[in-house]
Amino acid sequence: MVKFISVILLMMATEASCTMYLIYTEKRKAFKAGVWCSATILFTSLAVVNYVEDRSLIVAAVIGAFLGSYLITKFNKNKES
């Protein structure tokens, strides 16, 4: 169960950092985009290491990816309002 939750959290972080990367790329902020891209690779790598051992953790990866994208998009939308 711990690995399941850790994969969810890692994929949430992956999707959130990927979204931030896209935001800063669009704003032409190269350094910040680079930092968020690096974070995306780090979080993805850590998640993959976990679910390669146990394929059932792919479900956790999908849940985390959805939650990460959804929450960071909602957060940024509320921030702009």
N, C-alpha and C positions, 0 to 999 in steps of 0.2 A: 504493500500500500504506500510505503514511503517513496519508492521509485515512481509509482504512478503519479503521486502529487508533485514530486520534483520535476517530472517530465512536463506536467501541465504548467508549472511555474516557469520552467525554462522556455517553453514554447510561447507563453504569454510574453515573456521578456524579449524573445526573438521577434515576435510580431510587433511589439511596441517599438523596439529599436529600429526595425525595418521601416515602420511608418515615419518615425522621426528622421531617418535617413532620407526618405523621399521628400519630406517637408523641407529639410535643409538643402537638398539638392535643387529643388525648385526655387528656393530663395537665393541660390548661388553662393551659399556659405560653405566653402570647400572644407575648412578644418572641421566644423561641426558635422558635416556629412561624413567625413572620413572617420570620425570618432564613432558615430552611430553605425556605420557600416562594419567597423571592427567589432563592435559589440554584437551585432547581428551574427557574424561568423562565430564568435566565441560561444554565444548562447546556443546556436544551432549545433555546433560541434559537441557541446556537452550533452545536449538532448539526444543526438544521434548515438553517441556512445552508450547511453542507457537503453534506447529501444532496439538497438541491434542485438543486444543480448536476449531480449524478450519481446517478440513481435507484438504481443498483446498491448504493449505500451504505445503502439502507434495510435490507438484510440485516445490515449492521454495527450499525445502530440497534437492530434486534430482538435481536441477540446481546448487545449492551451492556445493553439494558433487562433482559433475563433475568438476566444475571450480576450486575447491580447489585442487583436485588431479592433474588435468592437469597443473595448474600454478606452483605448488610446484615441480612437476616432471620436467617441462621445466626449472625452475630456477636452480635446482640442476644439471641438464644436462649441462646447460651453464656454471655453476660454475666449473664443472669438466673439461671442454674443455680448 
